[in-house]
Amino acid sequence: MPQKNYTPLNLDKLGKQKKGNLSTILIVIAIITAVIIAFVLILLIQQRSQITEQENINQTVPAEIEEPTIAPTIEPEPTTSATPEATPIASPTAQITP
């Protein structure tokens, strides 16, 4: 017959371990606190965004006064008449001197 190796559980020792229960309770309290803080932050952010949207809607846009634009006056440029003295000579032979 094979031998069964096991460690018997001592229920008295298991019931007296309050250190594990204390840490479990502290972890549960921390998780509940974190959830409540997150919920409150979400509510505050939504409230602030609604207030901002209402302020943007209620803002009055200043009326623009339309003024006629002044049309630029176009002045004709003075025309210069070309005289034979003012025009350069195009042929290179006139520039060559013998």
C-alpha positions in Angstrom: 0.0 0.0 0.0 1.5 3.4 -1.0 2.2 5.9 1.6 0.1 9.2 1.4 2.2 12.3 2.1 0.1 15.2 3.1 0.2 18.0 5.7 -2.9 18.1 7.8 -4.6 21.5 7.9 -4.9 23.0 11.3 -8.1 25.0 11.3 -7.3 26.7 14.5 -4.2 28.4 13.0 -6.1 29.4 9.9 -8.8 31.2 11.8 -6.3 33.2 13.9 -4.6 34.8 10.9 -6.0 38.3 11.0 -3.0 39.9 9.4 -4.2 38.7 5.9 -7.7 39.9 6.6 -6.5 43.4 7.6 -4.6 43.8 4.3 -7.5 42.6 2.3 -9.8 45.1 4.0 -7.3 47.9 3.4 -7.1 46.9 -0.3 -10.9 46.9 -0.7 -11.1 50.3 1.0 -8.4 51.7 -1.3 -10.2 50.4 -4.4 -13.6 51.8 -3.3 -11.9 55.2 -2.6 -10.3 55.2 -6.1 -13.6 54.4 -7.8 -15.4 57.2 -5.9 -12.7 59.7 -6.8 -12.8 58.7 -10.5 -16.6 59.0 -10.5 -16.5 62.5 -8.9 -13.8 63.6 -11.4 -15.8 62.5 -14.3 -18.8 64.4 -13.0 -16.8 67.6 -12.5 -15.3 67.4 -16.0 -18.7 66.9 -17.6 -20.1 69.8 -15.6 -17.2 72.1 -16.6 -17.6 71.2 -20.3 -21.3 72.0 -20.2 -20.6 75.4 -18.6 -18.0 76.1 -21.2 -20.4 75.1 -24.0 -23.1 77.4 -22.5 -20.7 80.3 -22.3 -19.8 79.8 -26.0 -23.4 79.7 -27.0 -24.4 82.8 -25.0 -21.5 84.9 -26.2 -22.7 87.7 -28.3 -20.9 88.4 -31.6 -20.2 92.1 -32.1 -21.9 93.5 -35.1 -19.7 94.4 -37.9 -20.2 97.8 -39.3 -20.0 97.7 -43.1 -18.3 100.6 -44.6 -18.0 101.1 -48.3 -14.5 100.6 -49.6 -12.8 103.4 -51.3 -12.2 102.6 -54.9 -8.6 103.3 -55.9 -8.3 106.1 -58.4 -6.3 105.1 -61.5 -4.3 107.9 -62.9 -3.0 107.5 -66.4 0.8 107.4 -66.7 2.3 110.2 -68.7 3.2 109.0 -72.1 6.6 110.0 -73.5 7.0 110.4 -77.2 9.9 108.7 -78.7 12.2 111.1 -80.6 15.0 110.0 -82.9 17.5 111.6 -80.5 16.3 109.6 -77.6 16.3 106.2 -79.3 19.6 104.3 -79.4 21.0 103.4 -82.7 20.5 99.7 -83.4 23.1 99.1 -86.1 26.6 98.3 -84.9 28.1 100.1 -87.8 27.4 103.4 -86.3 29.4 102.6 -83.3 32.5 101.5 -85.2 34.7 104.4 -86.0 37.4 104.0 -88.7 
